[in-house]
Amino acid sequence: MSVELNHTVIPAKDKWQSAKFLSEILALPAGPQWGPFVPIRLTNGVTLDFVDSGGFEHHHYAFLVGDAEFDAALARILAANIDFYADFNLDGRGRINRLYGGRGFYFQDPNGHLFELITQPYGAVPERWTETAVDQPQ
């Protein structure tokens, strides 16, 4: 058997609020509740299982999406007036990056977790966003 990620748990102050926030951006359904978890099933079968938690550190989650899904998610981010950034340090507010020949951006959920959408996987050599390697969303 090969090794695949099956699920990961995302701690939240309110699991339903957090799951619905991300599910609306990604246009994927949240739920139904499974035990203490509210899952979002990604198209590759991995589930993000949101769970209520009293205290937690902020985490980073990156999603590889197609161009059409990227455009649609960015449109939903813009329509909801959610801040987004070109860089993981929250630099380049309101901008996207063009790393690895694709497009990407970062945004935070209500719990402070940092989500990232990219259209190309990371390459073998690290690339870093700079002020000149960015463009405005259309």
Sequence and secondary structure as in RCSB ss.txt:
>XXXX:A:sequence
MSVELNHTVIPAKDKWQSAKFLSEILALPAGPQWGPFVPIRLTNGVTLDFVDSGGFEHHHYAFLVGDAEFDAALA
RILAANIDFYADFNLDGRGRINRLYGGRGFYFQDPNGHLFELITQPYGAVPERWTETAVDQPQ
>XXXX:A:secstr
      EEEEEESSHHHHHHHHHHHHT  B   BTTEEEEE TTS EEEEEE SS    EEEEE  HHHHHHHHH
HHHHTT   BSSTTS SBT EE GGGS EEEEE TT  EEEEESS   SS     TTSEE   
